[in-house]
């Protein structure tokens, strides 16, 4: 499947507790249409005691967020933008910003 976002994109959160925050996508989960964004949707995870960690622990980690709730940030102006696909000079389909009409890497 092709999505409007991919790993490494700088994105802005559109809804939820982290609305308005920006972060970089660290992991995509295509089968669930979700992404893990660095510093966004941080949850507390309780870990059971194990042989390596006999006391157990509580740690903070990023939970996934649905891709419909994130939007790519245009690198040229720093604003969130919709994404389209069109052919570049070499004839290859490439993503572009609909706000500034420039190609994204």
C-alpha positions in Angstrom: 0.0 0.0 0.0 1.1 3.6 -0.6 0.6 6.1 2.1 1.0 9.9 2.2 3.7 9.5 4.9 6.8 7.3 5.2 9.5 6.6 7.7 11.8 9.6 8.3 9.1 12.2 7.4 8.6 15.2 9.7 4.9 15.2 10.5 2.4 17.3 12.5 -0.3 15.8 14.6 -3.9 16.8 13.7 -5.9 15.4 16.5 -5.6 13.7 19.9 -3.7 14.6 23.1 -0.6 15.6 21.1 -2.5 17.9 18.7 -0.2 20.5 17.1 3.1 18.8 18.0 5.7 17.8 15.4 8.0 14.8 15.2 9.8 12.4 12.9 8.3 9.0 12.0 10.5 6.2 13.4 8.3 3.2 12.4 5.5 2.5 10.0 2.9 -0.3 10.7 1.3 -0.7 7.2 -1.1 -3.6 8.1 -2.7 -1.4 10.8 -2.2 1.9 9.0 -0.4 3.3 12.0 2.9 5.1 12.6 5.1 5.6 15.6 6.2 9.3 15.8 9.2 10.3 18.1 8.0 12.2 21.2 4.3 11.9 20.3 1.6 9.8 22.1 3.9 8.9 25.0 2.4 6.2 27.2 3.5 4.6 30.5 4.3 0.9 30.1 4.5 -1.4 33.2 7.1 -4.2 32.7 6.8 -7.5 34.7 9.8 -8.7 36.6 12.0 -11.1 34.7 15.3 -12.8 35.4 17.3 -9.9 33.8 15.1 -7.3 35.6 14.0 -8.8 38.9 12.2 -5.7 40.1 10.3 -4.9 36.9 10.0 -1.3 35.9 7.8 1.5 34.6 9.0 3.1 31.4 7.6 5.8 29.0 7.5 4.9 25.3 5.8 6.1 22.2 2.5 4.4 21.1 1.3 4.3 17.6 -1.0 6.9 16.0 -3.3 6.4 13.0 -1.9 7.9 9.8 -5.1 9.8 9.2 -4.2 11.9 12.3 -0.9 13.1 10.9 0.1 15.4 8.1 3.5 15.9 6.4 5.4 19.2 7.2 6.6 20.9 4.1 10.4 21.5 4.5 10.4 24.7 2.4 8.0 26.7 4.7 7.5 24.5 7.8 3.7 24.2 7.5 1.6 21.1 7.3 0.6 20.3 3.7 -1.3 17.7 1.7 0.6 15.4 -0.5 0.1 14.5 -4.2 2.0 12.3 -6.6 3.2 13.4 -10.1 5.9 12.5 -12.6 9.3 14.3 -12.2 11.7 15.2 -15.0 13.0 11.6 -15.1 9.5 10.2 -15.5 9.4 8.8 -12.0 6.4 9.2 -9.8 7.3 11.4 -6.8 5.5 13.0 -3.9 5.0 16.7 -4.0 3.6 19.4 -1.6 0.2 20.7 -2.7 0.7 23.9 -0.8 4.0 25.0 -2.5 3.9 22.6 -5.5 7.5 21.4 -4.8 8.8 17.9 -4.8 9.6 16.2 -1.5 12.6 13.9 -1.0 
